[in-house]
Amino acid sequence: MQVNQPPVVLIPQTINPSVQGDRAARRFGIFFLGALAAVTIGAGVGIGV
């Protein structure tokens, strides 16, 4: 028995290279991840105590 399925077409993601290499965006991302890690660790310590 054969099932008719449409072919899977891989669509490449369009990433803007200017956004990818933006220094301010990278700095914000590092700051955001650091703040998120600090909040997560703080919540873990708060729950543990």
C-alpha positions in Angstrom: 0.0 0.0 0.0 1.4 3.3 -1.0 0.6 6.6 0.8 0.7 9.8 -1.2 2.6 12.3 0.8 3.9 15.7 -0.5 7.7 15.9 -0.7 9.4 17.4 2.2 10.9 20.7 1.1 13.7 22.2 3.3 13.3 25.9 3.4 16.5 27.6 4.6 16.0 30.1 7.4 16.7 33.7 6.3 19.0 35.1 8.9 20.1 38.7 8.5 23.8 38.8 8.8 23.8 42.4 10.0 21.7 41.4 13.0 23.7 38.3 13.6 27.0 40.3 13.8 25.6 43.2 15.8 27.7 44.0 18.8 24.9 45.6 20.8 22.7 42.6 20.3 25.4 40.2 21.3 26.1 42.3 24.4 22.4 42.3 25.3 22.2 38.6 24.8 25.1 37.9 27.1 23.7 40.3 29.7 20.2 38.7 29.4 21.6 35.2 29.8 23.7 36.2 32.7 20.7 37.9 34.4 18.6 34.8 33.8 21.3 32.5 35.3 21.6 34.8 38.3 17.8 34.7 38.8 17.7 30.9 38.4 20.5 30.4 40.9 18.9 32.9 43.3 15.6 31.1 43.1 17.3 27.7 43.7 19.1 29.0 46.7 15.9 30.6 48.0 14.0 27.4 47.6 16.8 25.4 49.1 16.9 27.6 52.3 
